[in-house]
């Protein structure tokens, strides 16, 4: 308990090292242009310490702690975990392959927010695009992958919602493939902490989930000079919290800071979700605290 309190205090006072895209981004990559942030903050739904939170035993799905877990908020870029699930399922069904090329459309190239600066008519493998999606949280890669899999982003969103329904994510409705704030006439993506724990349990059935979401740094377009983007994860619990090896964060000015995270210790695995925190440092501290609560709630496995 002393170590947990010290960790939380350290996080709150100093935070984790900021993530960057190359040398240009200094904080967790936004999904909305900075000039729009003041307006968005006027209608922010984020709360202190969070809108909702939950921790579950990954093996059984048993809820070990929850706090307003059914409160509805906006997942922001965290929803890209649904993109990952759908694509990994397509690969396992042999309808897609990791080495298939993903062409970049004009729509993908002009997508803003966190990105890997895709240019129209470029192409990259599904594998590289998935790293961009999970490590850099690249909105342009999300669009390109959605178009590759479903033809249009609209058709991919339909598949996202159908899959959410199959998983009984009853508080979830997706309207985008990347979590960007909606344009005029569009609606926000909506979910709950409980719903995202269901999604995360499903993701853990696929071994490649952790390959992508545990990666802390990776170059995109390596050996391409100034065109190379050094991707760095926004999940600052990786490498800092014992056993943490996966999943993703999300942020917009209105939605606040969210995270879905997993950790494995002594053969036991936890999934924790924090939705809609008003502060990044608090979000990270609460996620670490949830993981610790989860492991403490389970009886230690007998030595074999």
C-alpha positions in Angstrom: 0.0 0.0 0.0 2.9 2.4 0.8 4.4 1.8 -2.6 1.0 2.4 -4.3 0.5 5.7 -2.4 4.0 6.8 -3.3 3.4 6.0 -7.0 0.1 7.9 -7.0 1.8 10.9 -5.3 4.7 10.9 -7.8 2.3 10.8 -10.7 0.2 13.6 -9.5 3.1 15.8 -8.7 5.3 15.2 -11.7 3.4 13.2 -14.3 5.0 10.9 -16.9 7.3 11.8 -19.7 5.3 13.5 -22.5 4.7 11.8 -25.8 5.8 13.4 -29.0 5.5 12.9 -32.8 9.1 13.4 -34.0 10.2 16.7 -32.5 6.9 18.6 -33.1 4.4 17.3 -30.5 5.1 18.2 -26.8 2.1 16.7 -25.1 -0.4 13.9 -25.5 -1.5 14.2 -29.1 -4.8 16.0 -29.4 -7.6 14.8 -31.6 -8.8 18.4 -32.2 -6.9 21.4 -33.5 -5.6 23.6 -30.7 -7.5 26.7 -32.0 -10.8 24.8 -31.3 -9.9 23.8 -27.7 -11.2 26.9 -25.9 -14.7 26.5 -27.4 -14.8 22.8 -26.8 -13.8 23.2 -23.1 -16.9 25.3 -22.5 -19.0 22.2 -22.9 -16.5 19.7 -21.4 -18.0 16.6 -19.9 -14.8 15.4 -18.2 -14.9 15.2 -14.4 -12.5 15.0 -11.4 -11.2 12.4 -10.8 -13.1 10.8 -13.7 -16.6 10.3 -15.3 -16.5 6.5 -14.7 -14.0 3.7 -13.9 -13.9 -0.1 -13.7 -11.4 -2.9 -13.1 -12.1 -6.5 -14.1 -10.4 -9.9 -14.0 -9.4 -10.5 -17.6 -9.8 -14.3 -17.2 -13.3 -14.3 -15.8 -14.8 -10.9 -16.5 -15.5 -10.5 -12.8 -15.8 -6.9 -11.8 -13.4 -6.2 -8.9 -14.1 -2.5 -8.5 -16.4 0.0 -10.3 -17.4 3.6 -9.8 -20.0 5.0 -12.1 -19.0 2.4 -14.7 -22.2 3.0 -16.7 -21.8 6.7 -17.0 -21.7 7.7 -20.7 -18.8 9.7 -22.0 -16.8 10.1 -25.1 -13.9 7.6 -25.8 -12.0 9.9 -28.2 -9.0 8.0 -29.7 -9.6 5.1 -27.3 -12.2 3.9 -29.8 -9.4 2.9 -32.2 -9.3 -0.3 -30.1 -12.5 -1.3 -31.9 -10.8 -0.6 -35.2 -8.0 -3.0 -34.1 -10.4 -5.7 -33.1 -12.3 -5.7 -36.4 -9.1 -5.8 -38.4 -7.5 -8.6 -36.3 -10.7 -10.6 -36.8 -10.6 -10.0 -40.5 -7.0 -11.3 -40.6 -7.8 -14.4 -38.5 -10.7 -15.0 -40.9 -8.2 -14.8 -43.8 -10.1 -11.9 -45.4 -7.1 -9.7 -44.9 -3.3 -10.2 -44.3 -0.7 -8.2 -42.3 1.3 -7.7 -45.5 -1.6 -6.4 -47.6 -1.0 -2.9 -48.8 -3.3 -0.1 -47.6 -3.6 2.8 -50.1 -3.9 6.3 -48.9 -6.8 8.3 -50.2 -7.2 12.1 -50.4 -9.6 11.9 -47.4 -7.1 9.9 -45.3 -4.3 12.3 -46.2 -6.1 15.4 -45.1 -7.3 14.0 -41.8 -6.0 16.1 -38.9 -5.1 15.7 -35.3 -2.6 13.0 -34.3 -1.2 11.5 -37.5 1.8 10.0 -39.4 1.5 12.6 -42.2 0.2 10.1 -44.8 0.3 11.5 -48.4 -2.3 10.7 -51.0 -1.3 7.7 -53.2 1.2 6.4 -50.7 0.7 2.8 -49.5 1.8 0.9 -46.4 1.2 -2.6 -45.1 -1.7 -3.4 -42.8 1.0 -4.2 -40.2 2.6 -0.8 -40.4 -0.7 1.0 -40.3 -1.8 -0.9 -37.2 1.4 0.3 -35.4 0.6 3.8 -36.5 -3.0 3.4 -35.2 -2.0 2.1 -31.8 1.4 3.7 -31.1 0.9 7.2 -32.7 -2.9 7.1 -32.5 -2.8 8.2 -36.1 -6.2 9.5 -37.3 -5.1 9.4 -40.9 -4.1 5.7 -40.6 -7.6 5.0 -39.1 -9.3 6.4 -42.2 -7.0 4.5 -44.6 -7.5 1.2 -42.8 -11.3 1.7 -42.6 -11.4 2.4 -46.3 -9.3 -0.7 -47.0 -11.5 -3.0 -45.0 -15.0 -1.7 -45.7 -14.7 0.6 -48.7 -15.8 3.7 -46.9 -15.5 5.0 -43.3 -19.3 5.0 -43.1 -19.5 1.3 -43.8 -16.7 0.7 -41.3 -18.6 2.6 -38.6 -21.6 0.4 -39.3 -19.4 -2.7 -38.6 -18.0 -1.0 -35.4 -21.6 -0.6 -34.1 -22.6 -4.1 -35.1 -19.6 -5.6 -33.3 -20.3 -3.4 -30.2 -23.9 -4.8 -30.2 -22.6 -8.4 -30.4 -20.3 -7.7 -27.4 -23.3 -6.2 -25.5 -21.7 -2.8 -25.3 -25.1 -1.4 -24.7 -24.1 2.2 -23.9 -21.9 2.5 -26.9 -22.6 4.2 -30.3 -19.8 5.0 -32.7 -20.0 7.8 -35.3 -16.3 7.9 -36.4 -13.4 5.6 -37.0 -10.9 7.7 -35.1 -12.6 9.6 -32.3 -12.2 13.0 -33.7 -14.7 15.7 -32.5 -17.7 15.7 -34.8 -18.1 18.3 -37.6 -21.4 20.2 -38.2 -24.4 17.9 -38.3 -22.4 15.0 -36.9 -22.7 13.3 -33.4 -20.2 12.4 -30.7 -19.0 8.9 -30.2 -20.4 7.6 -26.9 -19.4 4.8 -24.5 -19.0 3.7 -20.9 -16.1 2.3 -18.9 -18.0 -1.0 -18.5 -18.5 -1.3 -22.3 -14.8 -0.7 -22.9 -13.9 -3.4 -20.5 -15.9 -5.8 -22.6 -14.1 -4.7 -25.7 -10.7 -5.1 -24.0 -11.6 -8.7 -22.9 -12.4 -9.5 -26.5 -9.2 -8.0 -27.7 -7.1 -10.2 -25.4 -8.3 -13.2 -27.3 -6.1 -12.1 -30.1 -2.3 -12.4 -29.5 -1.4 -9.5 -31.8 -3.3 -7.1 -29.6 -0.4 -6.8 -27.1 2.2 -6.8 -29.9 0.8 -3.5 -31.1 -0.4 -1.9 -27.8 2.7 -2.7 -25.8 5.0 -0.9 -28.3 6.4 2.3 -26.8 8.4 3.7 -29.7 8.7 2.8 -33.4 9.6 4.7 -36.6 7.1 5.1 -39.4 8.8 5.4 -42.8 12.2 4.5 -41.4 15.2 5.7 -43.3 13.2 8.4 -45.0 14.9 11.4 -43.6 12.5 14.2 -42.6 9.5 12.1 -43.7 10.2 9.6 -40.9 7.8 10.0 -38.0 9.1 8.7 -34.6 6.0 7.3 -33.1 5.8 7.3 -29.3 3.0 5.8 -27.2 0.6 8.0 -25.2 0.1 5.2 -22.7 2.6 6.3 -20.1 1.9 3.4 -17.8 3.9 1.2 -20.2 7.3 0.7 -18.6 6.3 2.4 -15.3 3.6 0.1 -13.9 4.5 -3.5 -13.1 3.3 -5.8 -15.7 1.6 -3.2 -17.8 1.7 -4.4 -21.4 -1.1 -2.9 -23.4 -4.1 -0.9 -24.7 -4.6 2.7 -25.3 -5.5 6.3 -24.3 -7.8 8.9 -25.7 -8.2 12.7 -25.3 -10.2 15.6 -26.6 -10.8 18.9 -24.9 -14.5 18.1 -24.4 -14.1 14.3 -23.6 -11.2 14.7 -21.2 -8.5 12.0 -20.7 -9.4 8.3 -20.9 -7.4 5.1 -20.8 -8.0 1.4 -21.2 -5.0 -0.5 -19.8 -4.0 -4.1 -18.9 -1.3 -5.6 -16.7 -0.2 -9.2 -15.9 1.4 -10.3 -12.7 2.1 -13.8 -11.5 -0.2 -15.4 -14.0 -3.2 -13.1 -13.3 -4.3 -10.3 -15.7 -6.3 -7.2 -15.0 -8.2 -4.8 -17.3 -8.8 -1.2 -16.0 -10.7 1.6 -17.7 -10.8 5.2 -16.7 -13.2 7.4 -18.7 -13.4 11.1 -18.9 -10.9 12.4 -16.4 -10.3 16.2 -16.4 -6.6 15.7 -15.7 -4.0 13.4 -17.5 -1.9 12.9 -14.4 -5.0 11.9 -12.3 -6.2 9.6 -15.1 -2.8 7.7 -15.1 -2.7 7.6 -11.3 -6.2 6.3 -11.0 -5.6 3.7 -13.7 -2.5 2.4 -11.8 -4.5 2.4 -8.6 -7.3 0.4 -10.2 -4.8 -2.2 -11.4 -3.4 -2.5 -7.9 -6.9 -2.8 -6.4 -7.7 -5.6 -8.9 -4.6 -7.6 -8.1 -5.1 -7.2 -4.4 -8.7 -8.4 -4.7 -7.7 -11.7 -6.2 -6.4 -14.6 -4.1 -2.8 -15.4 -4.9 -2.4 -18.5 -7.0 -0.9 -21.5 -5.3 2.6 -22.3 -6.3 2.8 -25.4 -8.5 
